[in-house]
Amino acid sequence: MKQIDTQKIRTYNECTADEQQVLDSFRKMKLMFDQARYELFSYKLTDLLEKYEGLLEMRQETQALLFDVLEEIDQHGLSGIDVDYEKLGRNREAEEDNIAEEVNIVKEYKVAFDEGLALISSGAAEQAILDAENNW
């Protein structure tokens, strides 16, 4: 049966210079890894926001074209279908509301990743890790 080591875990400041160098290397690798992941997700979320923007524009343009075509059909006396324009407008509004919910989720994630990147860039994330290492 293994014995439990009762030695106190040393804080960063209690480590030798070599041990601190190893800890510094691990900390920097972790921050570089986090930065790369955050940059990737920030990029993907930006791309997604642009696609949503395009989707909304395309939907509005498509419905405007639909209304134009229906009006032309009516002007030529060829309308044989009763079209509820108010319902079509409500449908688009409901679609826009649903898309807005999704966009808000994407924006919240984007803000969080961008804030994380700012903390890494400013050195605040590294300092927080150092502070944690000194307060075990």
N, C-alpha and C positions, 0 to 999 in steps of 0.2 A: 504494500500500500504506500502511495506517495505521501510524503510529508508536505505540509503546507509551509511555504516560505513566509516567514513572519517579518522579513525585512521590509522597511518602508520603501515605497516607490519614490524614486528621486524626481524632483522637479527639474525642469530644464536648466535652471541656474545652478543646480547641484551636480550636474553632469560634467564630465571632463570636456576639454576642448574637442577631442576626437568624437566623443559621443554627441556633443552639440552639433558638430558638422554633419554627422549622420542624420540627426533629427532635422536639421535645416534642409538637407537634401530631400528627405521624405516629405517635408512640408511643402517645399517648392514643387515637387512632382505632383502632389495632391492638388495644389493650386493651379498648376498648368493643366492637369486633367480636367478640373472643374471649369476652368476658363474655356477650354476647347469644347466641352459639352454645352456650356451656356451659350457660346457663340453659335454653335450649330443649331440649337433650339431657337435662339433669337432669330437667326436667318430663316429657319423653317416657318416660324410664326409670322415674320414679316411677309414672306411669300404667301402664306395663307391669307393674311389680311388683304393683300393685293387681289387675290383671287375672289374673295368675298366682295370687295369693292366692284370688281369687274362683273360678278354675278348680279349684283343689284342694278348696275347700269344696263346690263344686257336685258334683264327682266323688264325694266322700265321702257327701254327702247322697243322691246318685243311687244309689250302691251300697247304702246303708242301706235306701232305699225298695225296691230290687230284692229284698233279703233279706226285708224285711217281706212283700212281695207273694208271694214264693215260699213263705214260711212259711204264709201264709193259704191259698194253693192247696193246700199239703200238709195243713193242718188240715181242709180240706173233702174230703180224699181224692181230689183231682183231679190229683195230680202223676203225670204219665206220663213225665217226663223225669228222667234221673239228672243232678243238678247237683253239680258238684265245687266246693264252697264254698271249699276251700283254694286251688284254682287261681284262683278269682275274686279272692281276697285277695292272692295273689301277683301277679296281673295289676295290681291297683291299686298295690301296692308298687313294681312295676317302672315304672309310669307316674309315680308320685311321684318315683322316683329320676331318671328322665329329665327331668322338669320341674325338679327341684332343680338339675340341671346347668345348665339354661338360666337359672334364677334366679341362680345364682352368677355367670354371665357378666354378666348385667344389673347385679348388685350391684357387681361389680368396676368396670365402666364408670361407674356412678353415683358410687362413691367417688372415682374419678379426676376426674370433672368437678366434683364438689363441692369437692375439694381445690384444683383449679384456680381455682374461684370464690373460695375463701378466700384464695388467694395474690393474686388481683386485688384483692379488697376490702381486704386488709391493706396493700397497696402493695408487697408483696414481689416481685410479678411485674414491676412497673415498675422497681424497684430492680435486679433481675437484668438487665433490658434495658439500663439505664443503665450498670451495671458492664461488660456486654459491649461497649457502645459505647465505653467508655473503655479497653478492653483489645484493640483491633484489632491 
